Amino acid sequence: LIPIPASSLSTLLVTGLPTSAQYAAYWGRTSRERYQTVAESFNVAFLGVFGAYFVSFILGDFVGILGAFVSVFWILLSPELKAYQRNWELRSGRDLVDPWLDDEVDFGGLREDQRGLYGAYYFG
């Protein structure tokens, strides 16, 4: 294993907005996966609008309109939210850390495995 600097690791990992490859992976690679994703988005939109309609009687118009807006635009919002979730699961909220910064940076007494996310190239 050869350590990777944090600057190079940030170019390999998606740390900000989702990429086009993540959008493509969300919609699926086969026709069956695409059909399942479109069906899921349609079901969320259809049932969400009805749910928002009934919620508007209980919690008010603003909450109902907000719920309906999210439901209708779920087909655009869901790939982004799913990509954010996957990126968060990969990084677990940890910062990217250079493995050789032990002498230069004060980590406040944290153990080495709690300082952040380290990266390494594997040549095998």
N, C-alpha and C positions, 0 to 999 in steps of 0.2 A: 504494500500500500504506500502510495506517495501522497503526502498531504497537499491539499488545495488551499490557496489563499481565499479569504472570504470574498474578495472582489471577483475572483473567477467563479466561485461557487454561486454567487448571486446571479451570474449570467446563465448558469446551467439550470437553476431552480427558478420557478415562477414565484416571485415575492410580491408582486403588485397585481395589476389587472390580469385577468385570464387571457391566454393566447388563443390564436385561431385553432391551434391543434387541440386545445382543451374543448373548444366549442364543437369541433368535428367529432371528438370522442364522445361528447354528451349525446349528440344526435344519432350515434351508432354507425357501425360499419356495414352491417347487412340490412337488407330490406325489412327483415323481421324486427331488428332493433330499432330501426327508424319508425316502423309502425307502432311499436310499443311506446316510444317516446312521444309521438304525436297523439296517440290515444290517451296517454297519461296527462298531457298538457290540456287536451280537450276536456277530459273529465274534471280536472281541477278548475278550469275556467267555467264550465257549465254548472257544476255543483257549488262552486264558490260564489257565483252570482246569486243563486237561490239562497245560499246560506247568508250572504250579505243582506239580501232583501229582508229575511226574517230577523237578522240581528239588528237591522235599522229600527225595528219596532221597539226593541228592548233597550239598546244603547244609544240610539239617536242616528240621525241622518249622516253625520260626519263619519262615524265609525262604519256605517253601512257603505257609504261611497268609497271610503278608503279600502275596505275589504273587496268591494266589487272591482275597483281599479287594479288591485294586486291580482285578483283572479283572472281578469280579462287579459292582462299583460303577462301572465305567468309563462307563456310560451317564449317571451323575451327575457324574463327575469330568472327563470330556472337554470339555464346553462351557467349564468354568471354566479348564482348562489352556490350551485354544485361545485364549480371550479374553486370558489373561495373556500368551501368546506374541505375539498381535497388538499388544497395548498396548506390550510391550517393543520390538517391531520398529518401531513408530511413534516411540517416544521414544528408542530406542537407548541406554537407560540414562542419558540426559542429564537434568539438572534443568531446570525451567522458569525462564527468566531474563527480567528486564525489559530492554528494549533501551536504556533511558536510565540505567542504573545504573553507567556507566563511571566516574564521578567518586566515587561513594559507596562502592562495594564493591571490595575488592582481590581480583582473580582470580588472583593469583600468577604473573603474566607469561604467562598463556595468551592465545593469539591470539583474536580476536573470534569466529571460527567454531568454536572449541573450548570456549567458556564454557558452553554449554548450548543449550537449544531455545528459539528466539525464535518469536513468533507475530505475524501481521499479518492484518488484514482486507483483502480485495481487493474493490474496487468498480470494476467494469469494464463 
